[in-house]
Amino acid sequence: MKSFKQEKILYSVTEVAEMFDIEPSTLRYWEKEFKFVRPARTEKGTRQYRKKDIEDIRLVYHLVKEKGFTLAGAKEQLEKNRDRVINTEDIIYRLKNVCAELLALQDELGS
């Protein structure tokens, strides 16, 4: 998953897909498969993702794309151990951000 600065309150399906380097159709499919992935919609039906929606998608992304679970396996993990999945994914996410910051500092220092 690409890191991003959260500056906006609402994001489009295209913006969220870019954050995770996946297709918008994947997000739409996950919305059908995972009942907790429910972005708000405008009157015209345009999806608007909030921070909470992005965090929920990050969990699915972690299990499916990083850990290699099937959608059924990811659902099972989240049903059985949602808190554990959240904690594990959060630690990994933070460590990746720290690593990226350290690499950026290394580049700045010319090492």
C-alpha positions in Angstrom: 0.0 0.0 0.0 1.3 3.5 -0.8 1.5 5.9 2.1 -0.5 9.0 1.9 -1.1 12.2 3.8 -4.6 12.5 4.9 -5.6 16.1 4.2 -9.1 15.7 2.8 -12.2 14.5 4.6 -13.7 12.6 1.6 -11.9 10.7 -1.2 -13.2 9.3 -4.5 -13.0 5.7 -5.5 -10.2 6.6 -7.9 -8.2 8.3 -5.2 -8.6 5.4 -2.8 -7.7 2.9 -5.5 -4.5 4.8 -6.2 -3.6 4.8 -2.4 -3.6 1.0 -2.5 -2.4 0.6 -6.1 -5.5 -1.4 -7.0 -8.3 -0.9 -9.6 -11.5 0.9 -8.6 -13.4 -2.2 -9.6 -11.6 -4.1 -6.9 -12.8 -1.6 -4.3 -16.3 -1.9 -5.6 -16.1 -5.7 -5.4 -14.8 -5.6 -1.9 -17.7 -3.4 -1.0 -20.0 -6.2 -2.1 -18.1 -8.9 -0.3 -17.3 -7.2 3.0 -20.4 -5.7 4.7 -18.3 -3.3 6.8 -16.8 -1.6 3.7 -19.6 1.0 3.1 -18.5 4.4 1.8 -21.0 7.2 1.9 -22.7 8.1 -1.4 -23.9 11.3 -2.9 -27.4 11.7 -4.3 -26.0 10.6 -7.7 -24.4 7.5 -6.1 -20.8 8.6 -6.2 -18.8 6.9 -3.5 -17.1 9.1 -0.9 -14.6 7.4 1.3 -13.9 8.7 4.8 -10.9 7.9 7.1 -12.8 5.0 8.6 -13.6 3.5 5.2 -10.0 3.7 4.2 -8.9 2.0 7.5 -11.4 -0.8 6.8 -10.1 -1.2 3.2 -6.6 -1.3 4.6 -7.6 -4.4 6.7 -8.9 -6.2 3.6 -5.9 -5.1 1.6 -3.6 -6.4 4.2 -5.2 -9.8 4.4 -5.9 -10.3 0.7 -2.9 -8.6 -1.0 -0.2 -8.8 1.6 -1.0 -12.0 3.4 -2.4 -13.8 0.4 -5.8 -14.8 1.9 -8.7 -15.6 -0.3 -11.8 -13.3 0.2 -13.4 -16.2 2.2 -10.3 -16.6 4.3 -10.1 -12.8 4.9 -13.8 -12.8 6.0 -13.1 -15.7 8.3 -10.1 -14.0 9.9 -12.0 -10.8 10.4 -15.0 -12.6 12.0 -12.9 -14.7 14.3 -10.0 -12.3 15.2 -10.9 -8.8 14.1 -9.1 -7.1 16.9 -6.0 -9.2 16.4 -6.0 -8.5 12.6 -6.4 -4.7 13.3 -3.6 -4.7 15.8 -1.2 -6.7 13.6 -2.0 -4.6 10.5 -1.6 -1.4 12.5 1.9 -2.5 13.7 3.0 -3.5 10.2 1.6 -0.2 8.7 3.5 1.9 11.3 6.7 -0.1 10.8 6.5 0.4 7.0 6.0 4.2 7.5 9.0 4.3 9.9 11.1 2.4 7.3 10.1 4.8 4.6 11.0 7.8 6.7 14.4 6.2 7.6 15.1 5.5 3.9 14.2 9.1 3.0 16.6 10.4 5.7 19.3 8.1 4.4 18.8 9.5 0.9 18.9 13.1 2.3 22.2 12.4 4.1 23.6 10.9 0.9 24.5 7.5 2.5 
